[in-house]
Every structure is written in structure tokens, then in C-alpha cells.
Amino acid sequence: MREKQIRCPNCAYRPRLGDHWSCVPRCGTLFDTFATGGRCPGCGHLWLETQCPACARWSPHEDWYVDPQADRVMVPARADASPGLPLTP
């Protein structure tokens, strides 16, 4: 299996080590949404959309995962979540 890449589907921003998102308005936990697949480690809420720290646009979390050779989504769609807000370094 090829290694997937993570990038904003709107502006191609690639998250950096240290980029964190906040589980707001739920529990307020700061976390790396890509390390957890969009699930908050504080309350377990699954966020279906992710906001880009570079362009501030929202997109489905699974659309951030692409196959660099086929440029296609690599993560299956999820169903029980809502957007979260990023904190940028």
C-alpha cells in the first residue's frame, strides 16, 4: 500500500507537526486531528469536517487524505460528527 499524504483539498496546505485543532464547542481539548483520524481524544467526538489553518476553508476530513500517485481519497467517509475549529501555531 502506498503512503498517503495529508493536504487541504482547497489550497493544498500540508499540516505541520505542531498544528492543533480545538474541540470547540464541545470539550475544548487541543489535538492533532490527523493523528486521531478526526476523533477528539478528550470526549471521543468524531469531527467530519476540518478547517484549514492556512485558507480557513472547511472541507470533509476524509478529503484531506490523498494517494500521491492517484490523487484520490484514502480514508473512508464517516457519519456522526460536526466541524471543529483549528488553532494555528
N, C-alpha and C positions, 0 to 999 in steps of 0.2 A: 504494500500500500504506500502510495506517495505521501509525503509530508504535506499537511495543509498549511495554508497561510491565513493570517487574520488581517483583514483590512476593511476600512469603511467602504461600503458599496456606493457611496455618494462621491467621496473625494479621494479615495484610495489611501487615507491616513492609516499607518500601521501603529497599533498601540505599542507603547514603550513600557519597559519594566518601570514600575512606579506609578503608572496611570491607574487610578482607582475610581470606582463608581460608588455612589451612596444609595442605600436602600431607603429612599425617601418617597412617600411619607410614611413608610412602614416602620422599621426598627432603627434606621439610621446607621447601620453597620457600613463601614467602608470596606470594599473588597475589589479584587481584580475579577471582573465579570467573565473574562476569558479563561481564567484558571478554574472557575467553578461551573462553566457552561451556562452562565446566566442565573445561577441559583445563589441567593443570599445565604452565606454561612451563618448569619445571626438568627434569622427567623425561618429560613427554608423557602422563602417565596421565590418563584421562578419568574424572571423577567423575560418577556418575549421580545421586547424592543430595547435597543441600546442607542444612546445618544453619543455621537462622535464628539470628542473633546476638541477637535480641530475645526470642523464645519458646523457643529451644533445641530446637525440634522438627525432625526430619528430614523431607524430602519430595523427590520426584523433581525433579532440576534443571529439567527442561523445564516442570514445573508452575508455576515462578516467572514465566514469560513469558506475559503475557496481552494480549489485544486489549482496549483500554479500552472499546470500544463493544460488542463481542460477548462479552467476558469469557470468552474461550476460549484454550486453549494455542496459542502461535505457533511453538514450536520442536519439530522432530521428535524422537521418542524416540531414545535412544542405547542401545547394548548393551554395552560392555566396561568397566564401571567399578565403583567402590565408593565409599562415603561418605568425606568429608574433614571435618576439624574446623575451625571458624572461629576466628579471633582477632578479638576486638572491640576497637575503639579505646577 
